[in-house]
Amino acid sequence: GEGPRICIGLRFGVMQSKVGLVSILKNFRVTLSSKTKLPLKIDVNSFIPTTEGGMWLNLERIGK
């Protein structure tokens, strides 16, 4: 269950994911690629909710 005694690795992993995402959003402009099929459709056969064909993104460095 959740609580103060939960695995410390879990909280550390979540924190690292957040730091990584913030770093990407701070340094890059993120746009949807033309390879992404619109409208997005959820793949109902997937265990984890994902889009059919994936979601392709373009990253363009900001500044520098």
C-alpha positions in Angstrom: 0.0 0.0 0.0 0.8 3.7 0.0 2.3 5.4 3.0 5.5 6.4 4.7 7.0 2.9 4.6 6.5 2.3 0.9 9.7 1.4 -1.1 12.0 4.5 -1.2 13.1 3.5 -4.7 9.5 4.1 -6.0 9.5 7.7 -4.7 13.0 8.3 -6.0 12.0 7.0 -9.4 9.0 9.2 -9.6 11.1 12.2 -8.6 13.7 11.4 -11.3 11.0 11.1 -13.9 9.6 14.5 -12.9 13.1 16.1 -13.0 13.7 14.6 -16.4 10.4 15.8 -17.8 10.9 19.4 -16.5 14.4 19.4 -18.0 13.0 18.4 -21.4 10.2 21.0 -21.2 12.7 23.7 -20.0 15.2 23.2 -22.9 13.1 22.0 -25.8 10.0 23.1 -27.7 7.8 20.0 -28.1 5.5 19.7 -31.0 3.4 16.9 -32.6 5.1 15.3 -35.6 3.3 14.8 -38.9 3.9 11.0 -38.4 1.3 11.1 -35.6 -2.2 10.0 -36.9 -5.0 12.4 -35.9 -7.4 12.1 -34.3 -5.7 10.1 -31.6 -7.3 6.7 -31.0 -6.7 4.6 -27.9 -5.4 1.1 -28.5 -8.0 -1.0 -26.8 -5.8 -4.2 -27.0 -3.0 -2.6 -25.0 -2.6 -3.3 -21.2 -1.3 0.2 -20.7 -3.4 3.0 -22.4 -1.5 4.0 -25.5 -2.4 5.4 -28.9 -2.7 3.4 -32.0 0.4 3.9 -34.1 2.1 5.8 -31.2 2.5 9.5 -30.6 5.4 11.0 -32.4 6.9 14.2 -31.2 9.4 16.8 -32.5 11.9 18.3 -30.0 13.5 21.6 -31.0 16.2 23.0 -28.7 15.3 26.4 -27.2 18.0 29.1 -27.2 21.7 28.3 -27.5 
